[in-house]
Amino acid sequence: MAQWRRFAKAAWIGLPPLLFVKDRWMWVYCVEGRSMTPTLNPQESFIDRCFRDFVLVHRNPELRKGDIVLLRDPGTNELIVKRLIAQEHEVVRTPNTGHLFVPEGHCWVEGDNGKLSVDSRAFGPVPAGLLEGLVLSVVWPIWRARWLEEDGPESPPLLTETGEDRMRVMVTSHLAPGAAIEEDEDDE
């Protein structure tokens, strides 16, 4: 009986600070699926395929394009990991519609493995409120532990602000949220 009391006392003292840190600052999350391969959950060897990546997630950071983020899937409300491609008031290139204006309060996310990723290319811009945190590093398995860099595999580039593209960004900033820009035949 004395052991249970010591355990209960330790849990009573230790659990609130741990929950506070998890809720307000950082926690560890297990990455499911292969949508972020090869950055997360690489598949090069049999050993790699046997272990999923556990990542350190920082809550409420300042996010920038290229960051890997944890967010809620808008369709299922499950946690997913994707790369932040564009934030509000930016224009992103999409395979189906050409260029798309990201509306205020939204962002555009994509998986590094486009063939296996269900992301903004499928469900469109994501409300920024669904972003849960910034993925900082891989902490497990130990042989893949590392800090994650901002730049990842080549993704559809944002419009550069030079020449004609700069003018197009200026014009599209007045489009309705989610509106697409038609591609001219001579642009390609």
C-alpha positions as CSV (number, residue, x, y, z in Angstrom):
1,M,0.0,0.0,0.0
2,A,2.9,2.4,0.7
3,Q,4.2,1.9,-2.8
4,W,0.9,3.0,-4.3
5,R,0.9,6.1,-2.1
6,R,4.4,7.1,-3.2
7,F,3.4,6.5,-6.8
8,A,0.2,8.6,-6.4
9,K,2.2,11.4,-4.7
10,A,4.8,11.4,-7.5
11,A,2.1,11.4,-10.2
12,W,0.3,14.3,-8.3
13,I,3.5,16.3,-8.2
14,G,5.0,15.4,-11.6
15,L,2.1,15.1,-14.0
16,P,0.8,18.7,-13.9
17,P,4.1,20.2,-15.1
18,L,4.4,17.6,-17.8
19,L,0.9,18.3,-19.0
20,F,1.5,22.0,-19.0
21,V,4.7,21.6,-21.1
22,K,2.8,19.3,-23.6
23,D,-0.2,21.7,-23.8
24,R,1.7,25.0,-24.0
25,W,5.2,24.4,-25.3
26,M,6.5,21.1,-26.8
27,W,5.6,17.4,-27.2
28,V,6.6,14.3,-29.2
29,Y,4.4,13.1,-32.0
30,C,4.6,9.8,-34.0
31,V,4.5,10.5,-37.8
32,E,2.1,8.1,-39.6
33,G,2.2,7.4,-43.3
34,R,4.6,8.1,-46.2
35,S,3.4,11.5,-47.4
36,M,6.6,13.2,-46.1
37,T,9.0,10.6,-47.4
38,P,12.0,11.0,-47.7
39,T,12.2,13.8,-45.1
40,L,10.2,11.8,-42.6
41,N,9.6,8.0,-42.5
42,P,12.2,7.2,-45.2
43,Q,11.7,3.9,-47.1
44,E,15.2,3.2,-48.4
45,S,16.0,0.1,-46.4
46,F,14.1,-2.7,-44.6
47,I,15.2,-1.2,-41.2
48,D,13.9,2.2,-42.2
49,R,10.5,0.7,-43.2
50,C,10.2,-1.0,-39.8
51,F,10.4,2.2,-37.7
52,R,8.2,5.3,-37.8
53,D,9.7,8.7,-37.0
54,F,8.9,10.4,-33.7
55,V,9.3,14.2,-33.9
56,L,9.6,17.1,-31.5
57,V,6.7,19.6,-32.0
58,H,6.8,23.2,-30.8
59,R,3.4,24.8,-30.2
60,N,2.7,28.4,-31.2
61,P,5.9,29.2,-33.1
62,E,6.3,31.9,-35.8
63,L,5.9,29.9,-39.0
64,R,7.7,30.5,-42.3
65,K,7.4,29.1,-45.8
66,G,9.3,25.8,-46.0
67,D,8.6,24.8,-42.3
68,I,7.3,21.3,-41.6
69,V,4.1,21.7,-39.6
70,L,1.7,19.5,-37.6
71,L,-2.0,20.3,-38.4
72,R,-5.5,19.0,-38.2
73,D,-6.7,17.4,-41.4
74,P,-9.7,19.6,-42.5
75,G,-11.7,16.5,-43.5
76,T,-11.1,14.0,-40.7
77,N,-9.7,16.3,-37.9
78,E,-6.8,13.8,-37.5
79,L,-3.2,15.2,-36.9
80,I,-1.1,15.2,-40.1
81,V,2.4,16.4,-40.9
82,K,3.0,18.6,-44.1
83,R,5.3,21.3,-45.4
84,L,4.1,24.9,-45.3
85,I,4.3,26.1,-48.9
86,A,2.4,29.5,-48.8
87,Q,0.7,31.7,-46.2
88,E,-2.2,34.1,-46.5
89,H,-2.1,36.7,-49.4
90,E,0.4,34.7,-51.4
91,V,-0.1,33.0,-54.8
92,V,0.8,29.4,-55.3
93,R,1.1,27.3,-58.5
94,T,-1.2,24.3,-58.7
95,P,-1.2,21.6,-61.4
96,N,-5.0,21.8,-62.0
97,T,-5.9,25.5,-61.8
98,G,-2.6,27.3,-62.6
99,H,-2.1,29.9,-59.9
100,L,-4.2,30.2,-56.8
101,F,-4.5,33.1,-54.3
102,V,-4.3,31.9,-50.7
103,P,-7.1,33.7,-48.8
104,E,-6.7,35.6,-45.6
105,G,-6.4,33.4,-42.5
106,H,-5.4,30.3,-44.6
107,C,-2.3,28.6,-45.7
108,W,-1.2,26.1,-48.3
109,V,0.4,22.8,-47.2
110,E,1.9,19.9,-49.2
111,G,3.6,16.6,-48.5
112,D,7.1,16.0,-49.8
113,N,5.9,12.8,-51.5
114,G,3.4,14.2,-53.9
115,K,2.3,10.8,-55.2
116,L,1.2,9.6,-51.7
117,S,0.1,12.9,-50.1
118,V,-3.4,14.1,-49.5
119,D,-2.8,17.8,-48.9
120,S,-3.9,21.3,-50.2
121,R,-3.7,20.0,-53.7
122,A,-6.7,17.8,-52.8
123,F,-8.5,19.9,-50.1
124,G,-7.4,23.4,-51.0
125,P,-6.2,26.2,-48.6
126,V,-6.3,25.2,-44.9
127,P,-7.5,27.6,-42.2
128,A,-4.5,28.7,-40.2
129,G,-6.4,27.8,-37.0
130,L,-5.8,24.1,-37.9
131,L,-2.1,24.4,-37.5
132,E,-1.0,22.8,-34.3
133,G,2.8,23.4,-34.3
134,L,6.2,23.4,-35.9
135,V,8.1,20.1,-36.3
136,L,11.6,20.8,-35.0
137,S,13.5,17.5,-35.1
138,V,13.3,13.8,-35.4
139,V,14.0,12.2,-31.9
140,W,13.4,8.5,-32.7
141,P,14.7,6.2,-34.1
142,I,18.0,7.4,-32.8
143,W,20.0,6.7,-36.0
144,R,17.7,9.2,-37.8
145,A,17.7,11.8,-35.0
146,R,18.4,15.3,-36.5
147,W,17.2,18.8,-36.7
148,L,14.9,19.4,-39.6
149,E,16.0,22.0,-42.1
150,E,13.7,24.5,-43.8
151,D,14.4,23.5,-47.4
152,G,13.1,20.3,-48.6
153,P,12.5,18.5,-51.9
154,E,11.6,20.6,-54.8
155,S,8.0,21.8,-54.4
156,P,5.8,23.9,-56.7
157,P,7.5,27.3,-56.5
158,L,5.7,30.4,-55.5
159,L,5.7,33.2,-58.0
160,T,8.8,35.3,-57.9
161,E,8.4,39.0,-57.6
162,T,10.2,40.0,-60.8
163,G,8.8,41.5,-63.9
164,E,5.5,40.0,-65.2
165,D,5.1,37.7,-62.1
166,R,5.3,40.8,-59.8
167,M,2.5,42.4,-61.8
168,R,0.5,39.2,-61.6
169,V,0.9,39.1,-57.8
170,M,-0.3,42.7,-57.5
171,V,-3.3,42.0,-59.7
172,T,-4.2,38.7,-57.9
173,S,-4.1,40.3,-54.5
174,H,-7.5,41.7,-55.3
175,L,-9.0,38.4,-56.4
176,A,-11.8,36.8,-54.3
177,P,-10.4,34.1,-51.9
178,G,-9.8,30.8,-53.6
179,A,-10.1,32.4,-57.1
180,A,-7.8,30.9,-59.8
181,I,-5.9,32.7,-62.5
182,E,-6.1,31.3,-66.0
183,E,-2.8,30.5,-67.7
184,D,-2.0,32.2,-71.0
185,E,-0.9,30.0,-73.8
186,D,2.3,32.1,-74.5
187,D,3.4,32.0,-70.8
188,E,4.6,28.4,-71.1
